[in-house]
Structure formats: structure tokens, C-alpha cells
């Protein structure tokens, strides 16, 4: 069984050099904002770092970044809590595939004996929600 919802993540273009990601994450942490998911792929020069905080902290996060003059955008994604078992993600991706929905990117986390959390970016979140419903 999966719990599927829409979520908003913050996207920040950061230089790929030591300390830059630490600075962003430390700034949020010092403000008491807990990062629940982060995607920081390898990139030359500058890369897009995606950060998700709990929904109650989203407005505070945006205000903090604006105050620090950090340029960012917002991106709507699927936030999925699902069974942590072999084949679970394949089943989910298969449903999207059958509905002709492209997965632009995905990232996830889990711990042994815990549920998995998967963040999926798709072109149309509402269509994906309907397909996964």
C-alpha cells in the first residue's frame, strides 16, 4: 500500500564546490527547518539542488531564502510513502508507464524494516495521481 500526495520542493542552483551545499543545509537547520529529502546530483559548474521540507515549513523556508538573497524556484512533485519490498518501485513505475507518464527523475530513501519514501517528478502531477489512484 502506498500513501501518495502532491508536494512542493525548493530548487536552488548552486555552485559545485566544497561548502556550498553545507551552507544551504546549515542555514535551514539553524532556523529549525528539517530537510526531509534532498537531491543533489553531480554537476559541473552549477547544479540544481532540490530540497523538500515538511509542508508546514515551506513558507518559512521560502522567506528565509529570500531574506538570504538565495534565488530559488518551486517544483510540484509526487511524495510517495510505500512498502519497502522487492518490486514495489517497479510496480509503481509500471503504472505510470502504462498511463504514458514519463518519470523525469526520482529519488528515494529507506531504512531496513521501514517504509520507503520516493519523490517523483512528472510532467503532470494530477494525471500521475489519477494513474496511481
C-alpha positions as CSV (number, residue, x, y, z in Angstrom):
1,X,0.0,0.0,0.0
2,X,1.2,3.5,-0.9
3,X,0.4,6.9,0.5
4,X,0.6,9.4,-2.4
5,X,0.4,13.1,-2.2
6,X,1.5,16.3,-4.0
7,X,4.4,18.1,-2.5
8,X,6.4,21.2,-3.3
9,X,10.1,21.2,-3.3
10,X,12.5,24.1,-3.5
11,X,15.0,24.1,-6.3
12,X,18.3,26.1,-5.9
13,X,21.1,26.4,-8.5
14,X,24.3,26.0,-6.5
15,X,28.0,26.1,-7.5
16,X,29.5,22.7,-7.3
17,X,32.3,23.4,-4.8
18,X,33.1,22.4,-1.2
19,X,30.9,24.0,1.4
20,X,28.1,25.4,-0.8
21,X,25.6,22.6,0.0
22,X,26.7,22.6,3.6
23,X,25.9,26.3,3.8
24,X,22.4,25.9,2.4
25,X,21.6,23.0,4.7
26,X,23.1,24.7,7.7
27,X,21.1,27.8,7.1
28,X,17.9,25.8,7.1
29,X,19.0,23.8,10.1
30,X,19.9,26.9,12.2
31,X,16.3,28.2,11.5
32,X,14.9,24.9,12.9
33,X,13.8,23.7,9.4
34,X,14.2,20.0,8.9
35,X,15.1,18.8,5.5
36,X,13.1,15.6,4.8
37,X,14.5,14.9,1.3
38,X,17.4,16.3,-0.8
39,X,18.5,15.6,-4.3
40,X,22.0,17.0,-5.2
41,X,23.1,15.3,-8.4
42,X,26.6,15.5,-9.7
43,X,27.1,18.5,-12.0
44,X,29.9,20.5,-13.4
45,X,30.0,24.2,-12.5
46,X,26.4,24.7,-11.2
47,X,23.8,22.2,-10.4
48,X,20.2,22.1,-9.4
49,X,19.7,21.0,-5.8
50,X,16.2,20.0,-4.8
51,X,15.2,20.3,-1.1
52,X,12.0,19.2,0.5
53,X,10.8,20.3,3.9
54,X,7.6,19.5,5.7
55,X,4.7,21.4,4.3
56,X,4.3,23.5,7.5
57,X,7.9,24.8,7.0
58,X,7.6,25.6,3.3
59,X,6.6,29.3,3.6
60,X,9.2,29.9,6.3
61,X,11.8,28.2,4.1
62,X,11.0,30.5,1.1
63,X,11.1,33.6,3.3
64,X,14.4,32.6,4.8
65,X,15.9,32.0,1.3
66,X,14.5,35.3,0.0
67,X,16.0,37.1,3.1
68,X,19.4,35.5,2.4
69,X,19.0,36.6,-1.3
70,X,19.1,33.0,-2.5
71,X,17.4,32.6,-5.8
72,X,15.1,29.5,-6.0
73,X,12.1,28.1,-7.7
74,X,9.4,25.7,-6.7
75,X,8.5,22.4,-8.2
76,X,5.5,20.2,-7.7
77,X,6.3,16.5,-7.3
78,X,4.7,13.3,-6.0
79,X,5.7,12.3,-2.5
80,X,5.1,8.6,-2.0
81,X,5.4,6.5,1.1
82,X,5.4,2.9,0.0
83,X,6.2,-0.6,1.0
84,X,9.9,-1.4,1.3
85,X,10.0,-4.7,-0.6
86,X,11.5,-6.0,-3.8
87,X,9.5,-4.9,-6.9
88,X,7.5,-2.2,-5.2
89,X,9.0,0.7,-7.1
90,X,8.8,-1.3,-10.3
91,X,5.1,-1.7,-9.8
92,X,4.7,2.0,-9.2
93,X,6.8,2.9,-12.3
94,X,4.8,0.4,-14.3
95,X,1.5,2.1,-13.5
96,X,2.9,5.4,-14.7
97,X,4.4,3.8,-17.8
98,X,1.0,2.2,-18.7
99,X,-0.6,5.6,-18.4
100,X,2.1,7.1,-20.7
101,X,3.5,9.3,-18.0
102,X,7.2,10.0,-18.1
103,X,9.3,10.0,-14.9
104,X,11.6,13.0,-15.3
105,X,13.6,11.9,-12.3
106,X,13.1,10.2,-9.0
107,X,15.0,9.8,-5.7
108,X,14.2,7.9,-2.6
109,X,15.3,6.8,0.8
110,X,14.5,4.0,3.2
111,X,15.9,2.2,6.2
112,X,15.9,-1.5,6.9
113,X,12.5,-2.7,8.1
114,X,10.9,0.8,7.4
115,X,8.7,2.2,4.7
116,X,10.3,3.8,1.7
117,X,9.9,7.4,0.7
118,X,10.0,8.2,-3.1
119,X,10.0,11.6,-4.7
120,X,9.0,11.5,-8.3
121,X,8.9,14.4,-10.8
122,X,6.5,14.0,-13.7
123,X,5.2,16.4,-16.3
124,X,1.6,16.4,-14.9
125,X,1.2,15.6,-11.2
126,X,-2.6,15.4,-11.3
127,X,-2.5,12.9,-14.2
128,X,0.0,10.8,-12.3
129,X,-2.1,10.9,-9.1
130,X,-5.1,9.6,-11.2
131,X,-3.0,6.9,-12.7
132,X,-1.7,5.7,-9.3
133,X,-5.0,6.2,-7.5
